[in-house]
Amino acid sequence: MTVRVVLADDQPLVRSGLRVLMADCPDLEVVGEAATGAEAVRLVAEAAPDVVVMDIRMPGMDGIEATRLITTGPGTTRVLVLTTFDEDDHVYGALRAGASGFLVKDMALDDILAAIRVVAAGDALIAPGVTRRLIADFVERRPTEAPADYARPVEGITEREREVLTLVGRGRSNAEIAEELFITVGTTKSHVSRLLTKLDARDRVQLVITAYETGLVTLPR
């Protein structure tokens, strides 16, 4: 199956480089390019791509608002954010807007292609550097102690599911969770699937957010 991609970045050289990169991949097809968030939203409505590779900082409508409009729209397009994480202060906002993953502009080209395929397949991905920024943002935003009602959003999950959610929030893979909890990878996947349903989460990225927002995962001061 060919993954249809829209490239949204206000820098023509970035879009051109990504287009050339994907030209050699028979399973990836660039179906449009946008220099603004508004153009990206319009292209999604017209071309119905599988994935938008979205820059955050663009003139007019930025990538966060464009991501929100795309992910709450009628289609199934998923958004993979392109960020220079050492400069960007809006990673958390993009996550909340519905992004399924993050690319860092200086990551290896093969990793960029792999990330597009991962997101197109319905999974989620966050680059390690972006994860560090996300965690730092939570530390800055959250009070020293979690609010008294922090557990309310995760009512209804089992103790085992709570353990799995905690490990997802800590960035563990399914294989690592299985090893730590002495269960099979298949069982781990089942727990993650049930968490997605019970918490009305679109993907693993939102489970990470939930783990932090509910206080299941915290960082030492």
Backbone bond lengths (Angstrom), bond angles and torsions (degrees), N, CA, C in turn:
res aa  C-N    CA-C-N  psi(-1)  N-CA   C-N-CA  omega(-1)  CA-C   N-CA-C  phi
1 M - - - 1.448 - - 1.521 110.46 -
2 T 1.320 116.77 135.59 1.460 121.44 179.32 1.518 110.53 -86.79
3 V 1.329 116.45 131.06 1.457 121.97 177.31 1.523 108.38 -89.08
4 R 1.330 116.04 120.88 1.458 121.91 -179.22 1.530 109.19 -90.40
5 V 1.338 115.22 127.59 1.466 120.71 -170.54 1.523 111.21 -125.55
6 V 1.333 116.26 137.66 1.461 122.79 168.08 1.521 107.93 -109.30
7 L 1.330 116.66 133.82 1.459 122.69 178.65 1.518 109.09 -102.27
8 A 1.332 117.65 119.91 1.459 121.64 -178.98 1.524 109.41 -120.30
9 D 1.335 115.73 106.27 1.465 121.97 -179.92 1.521 107.58 -159.42
10 D 1.320 117.62 138.96 1.458 119.42 -178.00 1.524 112.79 -79.88
11 Q 1.326 117.57 -3.18 1.460 121.24 177.85 1.531 109.40 -100.66
12 P 1.332 117.66 111.62 1.471 120.54 -178.68 1.521 113.16 -57.28
13 L 1.334 117.46 -34.64 1.463 119.78 -179.11 1.524 111.56 -65.41
14 V 1.326 116.97 -35.87 1.467 120.25 178.31 1.524 109.87 -66.06
15 R 1.339 115.58 -46.66 1.464 119.14 179.58 1.523 110.63 -62.51
16 S 1.325 116.70 -43.19 1.467 121.00 -179.21 1.525 110.73 -62.58
17 G 1.323 116.06 -42.70 1.460 119.71 -179.65 1.518 111.89 -63.07
18 L 1.320 116.49 -42.14 1.459 120.11 179.28 1.529 111.20 -68.03
19 R 1.329 115.99 -38.62 1.470 119.56 178.86 1.534 110.31 -62.77
20 V 1.316 117.49 -45.63 1.465 121.52 178.65 1.521 110.52 -61.76
21 L 1.328 115.60 -41.52 1.458 121.04 179.65 1.529 111.25 -59.22
22 M 1.337 115.84 -42.85 1.462 119.82 -176.46 1.517 113.03 -81.25
23 A 1.325 117.04 -14.81 1.460 120.30 -178.52 1.529 111.78 -62.13
24 D 1.335 116.38 -26.52 1.461 120.51 -179.65 1.522 112.78 -90.21
25 C 1.328 116.69 5.36 1.466 120.55 -178.08 1.532 109.47 -111.67
26 P 1.324 118.04 107.43 1.468 120.16 -176.46 1.524 113.79 -63.63
27 D 1.335 117.44 -17.76 1.466 119.85 -178.68 1.529 112.73 -95.03
28 L 1.342 117.60 1.89 1.457 121.49 179.60 1.522 109.49 -124.29
29 E 1.312 117.40 133.54 1.460 121.79 -179.56 1.528 110.01 -134.76
30 V 1.330 117.03 122.64 1.462 121.25 175.76 1.525 107.96 -81.89
31 V 1.334 116.18 118.41 1.466 120.18 -176.32 1.525 112.05 -107.34
32 G 1.333 117.19 2.69 1.453 119.38 177.64 1.516 111.99 176.20
33 E 1.327 115.79 157.99 1.456 122.37 177.33 1.526 109.18 -131.23
34 A 1.334 115.86 143.72 1.454 121.34 -179.88 1.521 109.32 -134.57
35 A 1.344 115.63 142.23 1.462 121.28 178.50 1.526 111.70 -102.48
36 T 1.330 117.43 -7.46 1.461 121.90 178.92 1.520 109.37 -139.11
37 G 1.334 115.47 165.13 1.449 119.38 176.83 1.514 112.25 -63.52
38 A 1.333 116.12 -39.17 1.468 120.23 -179.71 1.522 110.69 -62.48
39 E 1.333 117.36 -41.06 1.463 120.45 177.80 1.524 110.61 -63.94
40 A 1.337 116.68 -38.24 1.461 120.06 179.41 1.520 110.96 -62.83
41 V 1.329 117.05 -44.23 1.468 121.22 179.05 1.527 110.18 -61.16
42 R 1.337 116.13 -43.10 1.464 120.07 179.81 1.530 110.73 -64.03
43 L 1.320 117.51 -43.39 1.458 120.66 -179.18 1.529 111.66 -64.41
44 V 1.315 117.09 -37.45 1.465 119.98 178.17 1.523 109.81 -62.07
45 A 1.341 116.52 -42.38 1.464 120.00 178.87 1.516 111.76 -64.09
46 E 1.341 116.73 -34.64 1.464 120.78 -176.64 1.522 112.96 -83.61
47 A 1.345 116.30 -43.17 1.466 120.17 -170.14 1.523 114.00 -102.95
48 A 1.343 117.64 -15.00 1.467 122.14 -179.21 1.529 112.53 47.80
49 P 1.334 117.48 57.47 1.467 119.70 179.75 1.519 111.41 -70.68
50 D 1.317 116.01 165.12 1.460 120.36 175.10 1.526 110.92 -79.22
51 V 1.330 115.83 -37.20 1.469 121.09 -175.62 1.520 109.91 -139.22
52 V 1.336 116.10 140.07 1.465 121.78 167.32 1.517 107.64 -110.25
53 V 1.322 117.09 123.66 1.459 121.68 171.41 1.526 105.60 -88.14
54 M 1.329 116.45 108.95 1.460 122.59 -164.63 1.530 112.74 -115.03
55 D 1.333 115.70 121.78 1.465 120.01 169.80 1.522 107.99 -75.08
56 I 1.321 117.78 153.93 1.464 120.38 178.96 1.520 111.15 -87.23
57 R 1.318 116.42 -47.72 1.459 120.19 -174.57 1.520 110.68 -91.68
58 M 1.324 115.13 103.12 1.461 121.15 177.00 1.527 108.12 -137.61
59 P 1.331 117.71 155.21 1.466 119.98 -179.25 1.517 112.25 -67.97
60 G 1.338 115.92 152.65 1.455 119.24 -178.54 1.512 110.01 71.38
61 M 1.313 116.64 -125.66 1.463 120.68 176.48 1.514 109.86 -70.81
62 D 1.329 118.16 122.49 1.459 120.28 -178.37 1.525 111.17 -82.35
63 G 1.324 115.51 177.84 1.458 120.08 -176.40 1.509 114.16 -67.29
64 I 1.335 117.83 -26.55 1.459 120.31 179.64 1.524 110.75 -67.66
65 E 1.332 116.33 -49.87 1.465 119.46 -179.94 1.526 110.68 -65.46
66 A 1.334 116.72 -39.39 1.463 119.68 177.85 1.523 110.74 -62.45
67 T 1.326 116.75 -40.84 1.464 120.92 177.39 1.521 110.85 -61.18
68 R 1.314 117.05 -44.00 1.465 121.44 -179.88 1.533 110.65 -60.47
69 L 1.326 116.49 -44.93 1.463 120.15 -178.81 1.525 111.67 -66.52
70 I 1.325 116.13 -38.88 1.466 120.28 -178.88 1.523 111.40 -69.32
71 T 1.335 116.89 -45.69 1.467 119.61 -174.55 1.518 112.97 -76.48
72 T 1.322 117.46 -18.69 1.472 119.66 176.64 1.524 111.27 -98.49
73 G 1.312 117.30 0.45 1.453 122.00 179.67 1.517 112.07 -78.90
74 P 1.316 117.04 -177.07 1.468 121.43 -174.22 1.527 114.23 -76.93
75 G 1.321 118.02 -16.47 1.457 119.91 -175.22 1.515 113.58 -85.40
76 T 1.331 115.53 -172.35 1.469 121.90 -179.32 1.520 112.05 -116.24
77 T 1.319 117.10 14.76 1.470 120.94 -179.58 1.521 110.75 -62.69
78 R 1.318 115.49 135.74 1.457 121.20 178.31 1.530 108.77 -107.44
79 V 1.320 115.87 152.55 1.465 120.93 -174.89 1.519 110.31 -115.04
80 L 1.327 114.90 129.48 1.459 123.06 175.94 1.525 106.70 -115.02
81 V 1.317 116.70 111.56 1.460 121.04 -173.51 1.520 111.11 -79.86
82 L 1.317 114.65 137.74 1.461 122.53 176.62 1.522 107.08 -105.49
83 T 1.326 117.61 120.57 1.458 119.55 -173.00 1.524 111.97 -140.00
84 T 1.330 115.70 148.40 1.459 121.20 166.31 1.525 104.60 -98.54
85 F 1.339 115.62 89.12 1.459 120.28 -165.45 1.513 113.77 -62.81
86 D 1.320 118.05 -21.87 1.459 118.84 -179.38 1.524 111.26 -76.38
87 E 1.342 117.45 -10.43 1.453 121.08 178.73 1.523 112.40 -116.10
88 D 1.309 117.35 -19.53 1.451 120.60 -168.53 1.519 111.76 -92.63
89 D 1.333 116.42 129.49 1.456 122.09 -179.00 1.523 112.48 -103.61
90 H 1.333 117.85 14.20 1.454 119.60 -169.74 1.521 113.98 -121.00
91 V 1.328 117.22 19.80 1.461 119.64 -178.29 1.525 111.07 -61.17
92 Y 1.332 116.40 -46.01 1.463 120.00 -178.50 1.526 110.50 -60.35
93 G 1.330 116.31 -42.88 1.460 119.78 179.29 1.510 112.31 -60.38
94 A 1.325 117.11 -39.38 1.460 120.78 179.35 1.530 111.05 -68.14
95 L 1.322 117.04 -37.41 1.460 120.15 175.58 1.517 110.35 -60.66
96 R 1.336 115.63 -47.43 1.448 119.69 -179.37 1.527 111.09 -64.54
97 A 1.320 116.61 -27.12 1.469 120.51 -179.84 1.519 111.99 -75.49
98 G 1.327 117.30 -13.62 1.459 119.61 175.47 1.516 116.41 116.59
99 A 1.327 117.63 10.43 1.462 119.36 178.18 1.520 110.51 -62.82
100 S 1.323 116.17 143.16 1.463 121.20 -179.72 1.515 112.82 -94.08
101 G 1.321 117.11 -7.92 1.452 118.44 179.86 1.511 111.66 179.24
102 F 1.328 114.61 176.72 1.452 121.18 -176.00 1.518 111.44 -137.75
103 L 1.313 114.63 137.02 1.456 122.33 171.23 1.526 108.16 -111.55
104 V 1.304 116.20 145.99 1.451 121.15 171.78 1.525 106.95 -102.59
105 K 1.328 116.79 133.31 1.462 120.47 -170.55 1.521 114.02 -59.95
106 D 1.328 117.99 -25.17 1.456 118.41 -177.83 1.527 112.92 -98.88
107 M 1.335 117.72 14.49 1.462 119.24 179.27 1.530 110.35 -76.65
108 A 1.310 116.13 163.78 1.458 121.58 -177.41 1.522 110.80 -60.10
109 L 1.334 116.26 144.04 1.459 121.11 -176.94 1.528 111.95 -60.10
110 D 1.308 117.15 -41.36 1.466 119.99 179.04 1.525 110.83 -61.89
111 D 1.341 116.63 -34.29 1.461 120.17 179.29 1.532 110.99 -69.15
112 I 1.335 116.20 -34.21 1.463 119.97 177.13 1.527 109.98 -63.39
113 L 1.319 116.16 -46.72 1.472 120.10 179.06 1.525 110.73 -62.20
114 A 1.327 116.19 -42.97 1.456 120.01 -179.84 1.525 110.86 -62.94
115 A 1.334 116.46 -38.72 1.467 120.67 -179.34 1.520 110.99 -64.36
116 I 1.316 117.20 -40.70 1.467 120.74 178.42 1.522 109.92 -61.26
117 R 1.320 116.61 -43.18 1.464 120.36 179.87 1.530 111.36 -66.18
118 V 1.325 116.61 -40.13 1.467 120.75 179.92 1.522 110.55 -60.78
119 V 1.322 116.88 -47.67 1.460 121.41 -178.42 1.536 110.31 -67.22
120 A 1.327 117.10 -40.29 1.466 120.20 178.92 1.522 111.59 -61.67
121 A 1.325 116.62 -31.25 1.464 121.33 -179.31 1.527 112.31 -78.30
122 G 1.344 116.84 -3.33 1.453 119.98 176.90 1.509 115.06 99.71
123 D 1.330 117.23 3.82 1.455 120.24 178.03 1.522 108.85 -94.10
124 A 1.320 116.78 -177.34 1.455 121.55 -179.82 1.518 109.50 -129.95
125 L 1.315 115.83 156.32 1.451 120.09 -174.13 1.520 109.70 -151.08
126 I 1.335 116.29 134.25 1.457 120.77 174.43 1.516 107.54 -130.95
127 A 1.323 117.18 125.14 1.461 121.47 178.02 1.527 109.09 -62.74
128 P 1.341 118.42 144.21 1.474 120.83 -176.84 1.526 113.62 -53.91
129 G 1.321 117.48 -41.40 1.455 119.55 -179.82 1.513 112.35 -64.17
130 V 1.319 116.32 -36.64 1.463 120.80 178.30 1.518 109.80 -70.23
131 T 1.333 117.22 -36.80 1.456 120.25 176.50 1.519 110.49 -58.75
132 R 1.328 117.23 -42.16 1.464 120.18 178.24 1.516 110.95 -60.69
133 R 1.329 116.99 -41.30 1.464 119.86 178.85 1.530 110.31 -66.29
134 L 1.323 116.84 -40.89 1.453 120.76 178.64 1.520 110.44 -59.66
135 I 1.315 116.82 -46.57 1.461 121.02 179.51 1.526 110.53 -62.55
136 A 1.329 116.51 -43.76 1.458 120.00 179.17 1.522 110.97 -60.44
137 D 1.316 116.19 -36.45 1.455 120.72 179.68 1.523 110.77 -66.51
138 F 1.343 115.92 -40.61 1.460 118.83 177.39 1.520 111.07 -63.07
139 V 1.345 116.12 -42.38 1.459 119.94 179.85 1.524 110.58 -59.24
140 E 1.312 116.54 -40.69 1.455 120.93 -178.86 1.521 111.85 -70.33
141 R 1.338 116.68 -36.26 1.457 120.60 -174.71 1.521 113.09 -82.33
142 R 1.327 117.13 -37.07 1.460 120.35 -171.90 1.517 111.34 -80.95
143 P 1.348 118.20 148.35 1.461 121.13 172.55 1.520 110.15 -68.49
144 T 1.327 116.53 170.88 1.459 120.92 -178.43 1.515 111.33 -58.38
145 E 1.339 116.15 -39.58 1.456 120.45 178.77 1.517 109.37 -117.52
146 A 1.313 116.58 148.25 1.456 120.37 179.34 1.523 109.78 -66.42
147 P 1.320 119.28 148.22 1.453 120.96 177.42 1.516 111.46 -62.03
148 A 1.338 116.07 156.37 1.463 120.82 -173.29 1.517 112.12 -59.89
149 D 1.334 117.58 -30.43 1.462 119.83 -176.21 1.520 112.23 -99.57
150 Y 1.334 116.86 24.73 1.464 120.00 -173.64 1.514 112.80 -59.87
151 A 1.340 118.16 -27.89 1.468 120.53 -173.90 1.519 112.48 -80.41
152 R 1.330 117.66 -11.50 1.455 119.56 -174.70 1.530 112.99 -54.99
153 P 1.360 120.05 -44.58 1.469 118.87 -177.85 1.521 114.04 -64.07
154 V 1.339 118.90 -17.08 1.461 119.71 -179.89 1.518 111.60 -111.25
155 E 1.327 117.72 21.41 1.454 120.26 172.09 1.535 108.77 -62.00
156 G 1.323 115.57 144.55 1.451 119.40 175.83 1.510 114.70 95.31
157 I 1.324 117.73 -8.68 1.457 118.80 176.00 1.523 108.99 -94.02
158 T 1.316 115.57 152.50 1.458 119.87 -178.55 1.521 110.53 -77.93
159 E 1.323 115.66 168.88 1.467 119.81 178.47 1.526 110.40 -62.16
160 R 1.328 116.66 -39.70 1.470 119.20 178.25 1.514 111.03 -64.91
161 E 1.328 116.74 -41.46 1.468 119.90 177.84 1.524 110.98 -63.72
162 R 1.326 116.41 -34.86 1.464 120.18 176.71 1.534 110.36 -64.11
163 E 1.325 116.40 -39.82 1.461 120.75 177.62 1.526 110.54 -63.81
164 V 1.338 115.67 -43.33 1.466 119.95 179.49 1.528 110.47 -64.21
165 L 1.330 116.56 -44.07 1.466 120.38 179.32 1.523 111.24 -60.46
166 T 1.315 116.57 -40.41 1.463 120.58 178.47 1.525 110.98 -60.89
167 L 1.332 116.09 -43.26 1.465 119.45 -179.04 1.527 111.65 -71.78
168 V 1.341 117.46 -34.64 1.467 119.96 173.52 1.528 109.15 -60.07
169 G 1.336 116.33 -42.67 1.457 120.45 179.03 1.512 113.26 -63.54
170 R 1.314 116.51 -25.86 1.465 120.64 178.30 1.526 112.42 -87.58
171 G 1.336 115.85 4.59 1.453 119.91 175.13 1.506 115.41 86.70
172 R 1.322 117.99 13.99 1.465 120.45 -179.37 1.531 110.62 -74.60
173 S 1.319 116.05 144.70 1.457 121.32 173.22 1.519 109.01 -80.23
174 N 1.337 116.65 169.47 1.462 120.00 178.00 1.523 111.57 -59.40
175 A 1.323 116.49 -40.06 1.461 119.93 179.90 1.529 111.22 -64.97
176 E 1.322 116.56 -40.58 1.464 120.24 179.50 1.523 111.24 -67.98
177 I 1.331 116.67 -38.95 1.462 120.43 177.31 1.528 110.17 -62.93
178 A 1.325 115.72 -44.75 1.460 120.46 179.85 1.525 111.20 -58.71
179 E 1.324 115.50 -44.10 1.463 119.67 -179.42 1.524 111.04 -65.32
180 E 1.317 117.21 -42.32 1.467 121.10 -176.55 1.524 111.95 -69.67
181 L 1.327 116.82 -34.48 1.468 120.33 -177.44 1.526 112.82 -98.30
182 F 1.329 116.98 2.12 1.465 122.41 178.82 1.525 111.77 58.30
183 I 1.333 114.97 46.25 1.461 121.59 175.51 1.529 107.69 -129.49
184 T 1.327 116.69 172.35 1.456 119.59 -179.81 1.529 110.57 -81.75
185 V 1.321 115.81 161.86 1.457 120.58 176.39 1.529 109.77 -63.33
186 G 1.338 116.65 -38.69 1.461 120.81 178.60 1.523 111.77 -60.77
187 T 1.330 116.15 -42.11 1.463 120.31 177.44 1.524 110.76 -64.86
188 T 1.320 115.89 -39.67 1.471 120.24 177.48 1.521 110.44 -60.20
189 K 1.330 116.35 -45.76 1.467 119.87 179.52 1.521 110.92 -60.55
190 S 1.335 116.80 -37.49 1.454 120.51 178.71 1.526 111.02 -64.98
191 H 1.336 116.45 -41.29 1.464 120.36 177.97 1.529 110.41 -63.22
192 V 1.332 116.43 -44.00 1.465 120.13 -179.84 1.524 110.04 -62.94
193 S 1.322 116.60 -42.13 1.460 120.73 179.26 1.525 111.31 -60.96
194 R 1.338 116.54 -42.72 1.465 119.81 179.16 1.529 111.03 -66.97
195 L 1.317 116.90 -36.46 1.468 120.18 177.19 1.526 110.89 -63.08
196 L 1.313 116.40 -41.93 1.463 120.06 178.36 1.525 110.49 -58.76
197 T 1.338 115.87 -41.35 1.464 120.00 -179.29 1.520 111.47 -71.44
198 K 1.332 117.17 -49.40 1.461 121.15 -175.96 1.522 112.69 -64.80
199 L 1.325 116.77 -35.46 1.466 120.55 -176.62 1.521 112.16 -96.38
200 D 1.341 115.84 5.12 1.461 121.55 179.53 1.526 110.53 52.17
201 A 1.328 115.20 44.29 1.467 121.97 -179.02 1.523 109.19 -99.29
202 R 1.304 117.02 138.50 1.463 121.19 -177.20 1.529 111.45 -73.64
203 D 1.337 116.64 -35.74 1.456 119.76 -175.76 1.522 110.13 -160.99
204 R 1.318 115.17 -174.98 1.466 121.43 -174.97 1.529 112.00 -64.00
205 V 1.322 116.82 -31.63 1.461 120.10 178.37 1.522 110.33 -58.38
206 Q 1.322 117.00 -44.32 1.456 120.05 -179.72 1.526 111.42 -67.80
207 L 1.323 117.83 -29.28 1.457 119.59 174.73 1.526 110.51 -66.10
208 V 1.333 117.05 -38.49 1.469 120.59 176.61 1.525 109.63 -60.57
209 I 1.328 116.78 -46.01 1.461 121.34 178.99 1.525 110.16 -58.87
210 T 1.335 117.03 -46.39 1.460 121.18 -179.01 1.523 111.46 -60.82
211 A 1.317 116.33 -41.31 1.466 120.16 -179.33 1.522 111.24 -59.93
212 Y 1.327 117.30 -38.81 1.468 120.67 178.86 1.523 111.51 -77.36
213 E 1.323 116.48 -44.50 1.462 119.38 -175.06 1.523 112.26 -66.21
214 T 1.329 117.57 -28.79 1.456 120.45 -179.82 1.514 112.65 -90.48
215 G 1.318 117.62 -3.05 1.460 120.41 177.85 1.501 114.71 85.03
216 L 1.340 118.23 5.77 1.461 119.44 177.70 1.520 110.72 -66.55
217 V 1.326 115.96 -32.17 1.466 120.83 177.51 1.517 107.83 -119.91
218 T 1.304 116.04 126.44 1.455 121.52 176.35 1.518 108.93 -133.21
219 L 1.303 115.84 165.20 1.454 120.69 178.03 1.521 110.20 -112.36
220 P 1.330 117.50 145.28 1.466 118.85 175.91 1.517 109.72 -65.13
221 R 1.295 116.16 145.52 1.449 120.61 179.02 1.513 110.02 -73.11
